[in-house]
Amino acid sequence: MGKAYRVLFVSTFAFIVCFAVWLAFGVIGIPIRRELGLNATEFGLLTATPILSGAVLRLPLGIWTDRYGGRIVMTALLLASAAPVWLVSYASRLWQFLAIGLCLGAVGASFAVGTPYVARFFPASRRGFAMGFFGAGTSGAALNMFVAPAIVDTWGWRAVPHVYAVALLATAAIFWLLSAPDPGVGGARRAPTLAEQLRVLRDPRVWKYCQYYSLAFGGFTALSLWMPQYFIGEYGLGIAAASALAASFSLPAGALRAVGGALSDRFGAHPLTWWVLWVAWILLFLLSYPQTQLVVQTIRGPVSFHIGLNVWMFAPLLFTLGVAMAFGMASTFKYLGDDFPDALGVVTGIVGLAGGLGGFLLPILWGALLDLLGIRSSAFMLMYGIVWVSLILIYFTEVRRVDFHGREPSTGP
């Protein structure tokens, strides 16, 4: 198992770097917004554009991983992504940032490469842990929250893409040296045809898991992008303090994903997902409440009351939501490892694509809602509605059929 854990560690390291680069606009987008005079919707589009290409490319890269192996595909992806990341420093108009953002967003597809790659080195009983541990690479979002503001304060935002491009090249070299060829890929084994790989998409379970992941991962990615400017606008913080508090959400969501994978191995994907959705439902209800000023007419005259979360109440709730999403991301991929072990690359690609599309659409929708309503917590209101959809879906497809301990219900008296 020594080789398996070496592959797991180096793959997770590569994913951490990729994820930090993928979400770079969450931090450098703030000075870019001031520089270009963008409204909330345009800012949402700026931060979300890399998420779109990272989502779309997950399916083809997942297919290529099943065919050619994760070691080759991941190394090629790291090398190819360095050039567009470097070019971000030379953009000066919104359309240029959007065009380059589409190219650099390819690093986000690294998830669809690494997940099936590391899973092949572990037995089924440890696959949930392995995929959860690799998924902890989403803690790269927190790394970005600490590294990018420091670079911005020292050398300006245009230095960030240069540092990140060099990091990608160094990571590619480290990954190639420490990783290993995929077991069961290449050699005498016949590569599956594209039609054979895509046949699994006829299974309705794939699309159900897409909905779960669009909430868990899509919500995590979108909030990691959105929270720095949320703290700045809602609580008047500076970019460094806002990014540090935003990391209170993204860091646990990444670091605890391995714990979610282990819990999924022990208790099953269904009960963990069920409880994660209920916890998220409660938290989003609290986070959705806008800052409100009430005036009550009393016998002594009007009395004003303020209802709303201050920053020290908001941050712990956000932290807990990050933990819930970490467990939700891990439990979704436990479903995939159990149900589709022989087609994990393509299924990971399509489910990851759905999660990425959620991360792309949510910041744009949040920006539009903010421009329309002027209420920052409308972002959480929208997510609260999405959780309702997931709860209804899991209830009718699983809870009524299987109890929350994962056992088939008794049909006797």
C-alpha positions as CSV (number, residue, x, y, z in Angstrom):
1,M,0.0,0.0,0.0
2,G,3.0,2.3,0.2
3,K,2.7,3.2,-3.5
4,A,-1.0,3.8,-3.2
5,Y,-0.5,6.3,-0.4
6,R,2.4,8.0,-2.3
7,V,0.1,8.4,-5.3
8,L,-2.7,9.7,-3.0
9,F,-0.5,12.3,-1.4
10,V,1.1,13.7,-4.5
11,S,-2.2,13.7,-6.4
12,T,-3.9,15.6,-3.5
13,F,-1.0,18.1,-3.5
14,A,-1.5,18.6,-7.3
15,F,-5.2,19.1,-6.8
16,I,-4.6,21.7,-4.0
17,V,-2.4,23.8,-6.3
18,C,-5.0,23.4,-9.2
19,F,-7.8,24.5,-7.0
20,A,-6.0,27.5,-5.7
21,V,-5.3,28.6,-9.3
22,W,-8.9,27.8,-10.3
23,L,-10.4,30.2,-7.7
24,A,-7.8,32.9,-8.1
25,F,-10.4,35.4,-9.4
26,G,-12.2,35.2,-6.1
27,V,-9.4,37.4,-4.6
28,I,-7.7,39.2,-7.5
29,G,-11.2,39.9,-9.0
30,I,-11.8,42.4,-6.2
31,P,-9.1,44.9,-7.3
32,I,-9.9,44.1,-11.0
33,R,-13.6,45.0,-10.2
34,R,-12.5,48.4,-8.9
35,E,-10.1,48.9,-11.8
36,L,-12.8,48.1,-14.4
37,G,-15.8,49.5,-12.5
38,L,-17.8,46.3,-12.7
39,N,-21.3,45.9,-11.2
40,A,-22.3,42.8,-9.2
41,T,-23.5,40.8,-12.1
42,E,-20.3,41.5,-14.1
43,F,-18.2,40.6,-11.1
44,G,-20.1,37.3,-10.8
45,L,-19.4,36.6,-14.4
46,L,-15.7,37.4,-14.0
47,T,-15.2,35.1,-11.1
48,A,-17.4,32.3,-12.5
49,T,-15.9,32.1,-16.1
50,P,-13.0,29.8,-15.1
51,I,-15.5,27.5,-13.3
52,L,-17.4,27.0,-16.6
53,S,-14.5,25.6,-18.6
54,G,-13.3,23.6,-15.6
55,A,-16.8,22.0,-15.5
56,V,-17.2,21.4,-19.2
57,L,-13.7,19.7,-19.5
58,R,-14.4,17.3,-16.6
59,L,-16.3,14.9,-18.8
60,P,-13.7,14.6,-21.6
61,L,-10.8,14.5,-19.2
62,G,-12.6,11.8,-17.1
63,I,-13.0,9.8,-20.3
64,W,-9.3,10.3,-21.2
65,T,-8.3,9.2,-17.7
66,D,-10.1,5.9,-18.2
67,R,-8.3,5.4,-21.5
68,Y,-4.8,6.8,-21.0
69,G,-4.4,6.9,-17.2
70,G,-4.4,9.7,-14.7
71,R,-0.7,10.1,-14.5
72,I,-0.3,11.2,-18.1
73,V,-3.5,13.3,-18.2
74,M,-2.8,15.1,-14.9
75,T,0.8,16.0,-15.9
76,A,-0.3,17.3,-19.4
77,L,-3.1,19.3,-17.7
78,L,-0.7,21.0,-15.3
79,L,1.8,21.9,-18.0
80,A,-0.8,23.2,-20.5
81,S,-2.6,25.4,-17.9
82,A,0.5,27.4,-16.9
83,A,0.5,29.6,-20.1
84,P,-3.1,31.0,-19.8
85,V,-2.5,31.6,-16.1
86,W,0.6,33.7,-16.9
87,L,-1.3,35.7,-19.5
88,V,-3.9,37.0,-17.0
89,S,-1.4,39.6,-15.9
90,Y,-1.6,41.3,-19.3
91,A,-5.4,41.6,-19.6
92,S,-6.9,45.1,-19.3
93,R,-10.5,44.7,-20.4
94,L,-13.4,42.5,-19.2
95,W,-13.6,40.4,-22.4
96,Q,-9.9,39.7,-22.2
97,F,-10.3,38.4,-18.6
98,L,-13.2,36.3,-19.6
99,A,-11.4,34.8,-22.6
100,I,-8.3,34.0,-20.7
101,G,-10.4,32.8,-17.7
102,L,-12.0,30.2,-19.9
103,C,-8.6,28.8,-20.8
104,L,-7.1,28.8,-17.3
105,G,-10.3,27.2,-16.0
106,A,-9.0,23.9,-17.3
107,V,-7.2,23.3,-14.0
108,G,-10.6,22.8,-12.4
109,A,-11.0,19.6,-14.4
110,S,-8.1,18.1,-12.5
111,F,-10.7,16.7,-10.1
112,A,-12.1,14.3,-12.8
113,V,-8.6,13.1,-13.4
114,G,-7.4,12.6,-9.9
115,T,-10.5,11.0,-8.4
116,P,-10.6,7.8,-10.6
117,Y,-6.8,7.8,-10.7
118,V,-6.4,7.5,-6.9
119,A,-9.4,5.2,-6.5
120,R,-7.8,2.5,-8.7
121,F,-5.0,2.1,-6.1
122,F,-7.4,1.2,-3.2
123,P,-9.8,-1.7,-2.5
124,A,-13.5,-0.9,-2.4
125,S,-13.6,-0.8,1.4
126,R,-11.1,2.1,1.4
127,R,-12.2,3.8,-1.8
128,G,-14.5,6.3,0.0
129,F,-11.5,7.4,2.2
130,A,-9.2,7.7,-0.8
131,M,-11.6,9.8,-2.8
132,G,-12.4,11.9,0.2
133,F,-8.8,12.5,1.0
134,F,-8.1,13.5,-2.6
135,G,-11.1,15.7,-2.5
136,A,-9.5,17.5,0.4
137,G,-7.5,19.2,-2.3
138,T,-10.4,21.7,-2.4
139,S,-8.6,23.3,0.6
140,G,-6.6,25.0,-2.2
141,A,-9.5,27.5,-2.0
142,A,-8.3,28.4,1.5
143,L,-4.7,28.5,0.4
144,N,-5.7,31.0,-2.3
145,M,-7.3,33.1,0.4
146,F,-4.1,33.4,2.3
147,V,-1.5,33.5,-0.5
148,A,-3.2,35.8,-3.1
149,P,-4.0,38.7,-0.6
150,A,-0.3,38.6,0.6
151,I,0.9,38.9,-3.0
152,V,-1.6,41.6,-3.9
153,D,-0.5,43.7,-0.8
154,T,3.2,43.3,-1.6
155,W,3.4,43.4,-5.4
156,G,-0.1,44.1,-6.7
157,W,-2.6,41.7,-8.2
158,R,-0.8,41.2,-11.5
159,A,2.0,39.3,-9.7
160,V,-0.5,36.6,-8.6
161,P,-0.8,34.9,-12.0
162,H,2.9,34.8,-12.5
163,V,3.4,33.1,-9.1
164,Y,0.6,30.6,-9.8
165,A,1.9,29.8,-13.3
166,V,5.4,28.9,-11.9
167,A,3.6,26.8,-9.2
168,L,1.8,24.8,-11.8
169,L,5.1,24.0,-13.7
170,A,6.8,22.9,-10.5
171,T,3.8,20.8,-9.4
172,A,3.8,19.0,-12.8
173,A,7.5,18.0,-12.3
174,I,6.8,16.8,-8.7
175,F,3.7,14.9,-9.7
176,W,5.4,13.1,-12.6
177,L,8.4,12.0,-10.4
178,L,6.3,10.7,-7.5
179,S,3.2,9.3,-9.1
180,A,2.9,5.8,-10.7
181,P,1.3,4.3,-13.8
182,D,-2.4,3.5,-13.4
183,P,-3.3,-0.1,-12.4
184,G,-5.6,-1.7,-15.0
185,V,-5.1,1.0,-17.6
186,G,-3.2,0.4,-20.8
187,G,-1.2,-2.7,-21.5
188,A,-3.1,-5.7,-22.8
189,R,-6.4,-4.3,-21.6
190,R,-8.6,-3.1,-24.5
191,A,-9.5,0.6,-24.2
192,P,-13.3,1.0,-24.0
193,T,-14.9,2.8,-26.9
194,L,-16.6,6.2,-26.4
195,A,-20.0,4.6,-26.9
196,E,-19.3,2.0,-24.2
197,Q,-18.1,4.7,-21.8
198,L,-21.1,6.9,-22.3
199,R,-23.6,4.1,-22.0
200,V,-23.5,4.5,-18.2
201,L,-25.1,7.9,-18.6
202,R,-28.5,6.2,-19.2
203,D,-28.6,5.2,-15.5
204,P,-30.9,7.7,-13.7
205,R,-28.8,7.4,-10.6
206,V,-26.0,9.4,-12.4
207,W,-28.3,12.4,-12.8
208,K,-29.5,12.2,-9.2
209,Y,-26.0,12.4,-8.0
210,C,-25.4,15.3,-10.4
211,Q,-28.1,17.2,-8.5
212,Y,-26.5,16.4,-5.1
213,Y,-23.0,17.4,-6.3
214,S,-24.2,20.6,-8.0
215,L,-25.3,21.7,-4.5
216,A,-22.4,20.4,-2.4
217,F,-19.4,21.1,-4.7
218,G,-21.1,23.8,-6.8
219,G,-22.2,25.7,-3.6
220,F,-18.7,25.3,-2.1
221,T,-16.9,26.6,-5.1
222,A,-19.3,29.5,-5.6
223,L,-19.2,30.5,-2.0
224,S,-15.4,30.3,-2.0
225,L,-15.4,32.8,-4.8
226,W,-18.1,35.0,-3.4
227,M,-17.3,35.3,0.3
228,P,-14.3,37.7,0.2
229,Q,-16.3,40.4,-1.5
230,Y,-19.3,39.5,0.7
231,F,-17.4,40.2,3.9
232,I,-16.0,43.4,2.4
233,G,-19.5,44.7,1.4
234,E,-21.5,43.4,4.3
235,Y,-19.1,44.1,7.2
236,G,-16.7,46.7,5.7
237,L,-13.5,44.6,6.1
238,G,-10.3,45.0,4.2
239,I,-9.3,42.4,1.5
240,A,-6.8,40.5,3.8
241,A,-9.3,40.2,6.7
242,A,-12.2,39.3,4.4
243,S,-10.1,36.6,2.7
244,A,-9.0,35.2,6.0
245,L,-12.6,34.9,7.3
246,A,-13.7,33.5,3.9
247,A,-11.0,30.8,4.5
248,S,-13.0,29.8,7.6
249,F,-15.5,28.4,5.2
250,S,-13.2,26.9,2.5
251,L,-10.5,25.4,4.7
252,P,-12.7,23.0,6.7
253,A,-14.7,22.1,3.6
254,G,-11.5,20.9,2.1
255,A,-9.6,19.5,5.1
256,L,-12.6,17.5,6.4
257,R,-13.6,16.0,3.1
258,A,-11.4,13.0,4.0
259,V,-13.3,12.6,7.2
260,G,-16.5,12.6,5.2
261,G,-15.1,9.9,3.0
262,A,-14.3,7.8,6.1
263,L,-17.7,8.3,7.5
264,S,-19.3,7.3,4.2
265,D,-17.2,4.1,4.3
266,R,-18.5,3.3,7.8
267,F,-22.1,4.4,7.7
268,G,-22.9,4.5,4.0
269,A,-23.4,7.3,1.5
270,H,-27.2,7.6,2.0
271,P,-27.5,8.4,5.7
272,L,-24.6,10.8,5.6
273,T,-26.1,12.7,2.6
274,W,-29.5,12.8,4.3
275,W,-28.2,14.4,7.5
276,V,-25.9,16.8,5.6
277,L,-28.9,18.2,3.7
278,W,-30.9,18.8,6.8
279,V,-27.9,20.6,8.5
280,A,-27.4,22.7,5.4
281,W,-31.1,23.6,5.3
282,I,-31.0,24.9,8.9
283,L,-27.8,26.9,8.4
284,L,-28.9,28.4,5.1
285,F,-32.2,29.5,6.8
286,L,-30.2,31.4,9.4
287,L,-27.7,32.9,6.9
288,S,-30.5,34.0,4.6
289,Y,-31.9,36.5,7.1
290,P,-31.1,40.0,5.9
291,Q,-30.0,42.9,8.1
292,T,-33.4,44.2,9.3
293,Q,-34.4,47.3,11.2
294,L,-37.8,47.0,13.0
295,V,-39.8,49.9,14.5
296,V,-42.4,48.9,17.1
297,Q,-45.0,51.4,18.1
298,T,-45.3,51.2,21.9
299,I,-47.3,53.3,24.5
300,R,-44.1,55.2,25.0
301,G,-43.5,55.8,21.4
302,P,-41.6,54.0,18.6
303,V,-38.8,51.6,19.6
304,S,-36.3,50.4,17.1
305,F,-34.8,46.9,17.0
306,H,-32.1,45.6,14.8
307,I,-32.1,41.9,13.7
308,G,-29.2,40.5,11.8
309,L,-26.0,38.5,12.0
310,N,-22.8,40.3,13.0
311,V,-19.5,39.1,11.6
312,W,-18.7,37.0,14.7
313,M,-22.1,35.1,14.4
314,F,-21.9,34.9,10.7
315,A,-18.4,33.3,10.5
316,P,-19.1,30.3,12.7
317,L,-22.3,29.5,10.8
318,L,-20.4,29.7,7.6
319,F,-17.7,27.4,9.0
320,T,-20.3,24.8,9.9
321,L,-21.8,25.0,6.5
322,G,-18.4,24.4,5.1
323,V,-18.1,21.2,7.2
324,A,-21.5,20.0,6.0
325,M,-20.6,20.6,2.4
326,A,-17.3,18.7,2.8
327,F,-19.2,15.7,4.1
328,G,-21.8,16.1,1.3
329,M,-19.1,16.1,-1.4
330,A,-17.5,13.0,0.0
331,S,-20.7,11.1,0.4
332,T,-21.7,11.8,-3.2
333,F,-18.5,10.2,-4.4
334,K,-19.0,7.3,-2.1
335,Y,-22.2,6.7,-4.1
336,L,-20.2,6.7,-7.3
337,G,-17.5,4.4,-6.0
338,D,-20.0,1.9,-4.9
339,D,-22.4,2.1,-7.9
340,F,-20.0,2.6,-10.8
341,P,-16.6,1.2,-10.0
342,D,-15.9,0.1,-13.6
343,A,-16.9,3.5,-15.2
344,L,-15.6,5.8,-12.5
345,G,-13.8,8.1,-14.9
346,V,-16.8,9.0,-17.1
347,V,-19.2,9.1,-14.2
348,T,-16.8,11.3,-12.2
349,G,-16.6,13.5,-15.2
350,I,-20.3,14.0,-15.7
351,V,-21.0,14.5,-12.0
352,G,-18.1,16.8,-11.6
353,L,-19.3,18.7,-14.6
354,A,-22.7,19.2,-12.9
355,G,-20.9,20.4,-9.8
356,G,-18.8,22.8,-11.8
357,L,-21.8,24.2,-13.6
358,G,-23.4,24.9,-10.3
359,G,-20.2,26.7,-9.2
360,F,-20.4,28.7,-12.5
361,L,-24.1,29.6,-12.4
362,L,-24.4,30.5,-8.8
363,P,-22.1,33.6,-8.7
364,I,-23.8,35.0,-11.8
365,L,-27.3,34.4,-10.3
366,W,-26.1,35.9,-7.0
367,G,-24.8,39.0,-8.7
368,A,-28.0,39.4,-10.6
369,L,-30.1,39.0,-7.4
370,L,-27.9,41.6,-5.7
371,D,-28.3,44.1,-8.5
372,L,-32.0,43.4,-8.5
373,L,-32.8,43.2,-4.8
374,G,-29.9,45.0,-3.2
375,I,-29.8,42.3,-0.4
376,R,-26.5,40.4,-0.1
377,S,-28.0,37.5,1.8
378,S,-30.1,36.7,-1.2
379,A,-27.3,34.4,-2.2
380,F,-28.1,32.2,0.8
381,M,-31.8,32.5,0.0
382,L,-31.3,30.9,-3.4
383,M,-29.2,28.1,-2.0
384,Y,-31.9,27.4,0.7
385,G,-34.3,26.7,-2.2
386,I,-31.8,24.4,-3.9
387,V,-31.4,22.4,-0.7
388,W,-35.2,22.0,-0.6
389,V,-35.0,20.4,-4.1
390,S,-32.3,18.0,-2.9
391,L,-34.3,17.0,0.2
392,I,-37.4,16.3,-1.8
393,L,-35.4,14.2,-4.3
394,I,-33.6,12.1,-1.7
395,Y,-36.8,11.5,0.2
396,F,-38.7,10.2,-2.8
397,T,-35.9,8.2,-4.3
398,E,-34.2,6.8,-1.1
399,V,-35.8,7.6,2.2
400,R,-39.2,6.0,1.3
401,R,-37.3,3.0,-0.1
402,V,-34.5,2.7,2.4
403,D,-34.5,3.8,6.0
404,F,-31.8,6.3,7.2
405,H,-29.6,3.5,8.5
406,G,-29.3,2.2,4.9
407,R,-31.3,-1.1,5.5
408,E,-34.1,-2.3,3.3
409,P,-37.3,-1.6,5.2
410,S,-39.2,-4.5,6.7
411,T,-42.3,-5.6,4.8
412,G,-43.6,-7.7,7.6
413,P,-46.3,-6.7,10.2
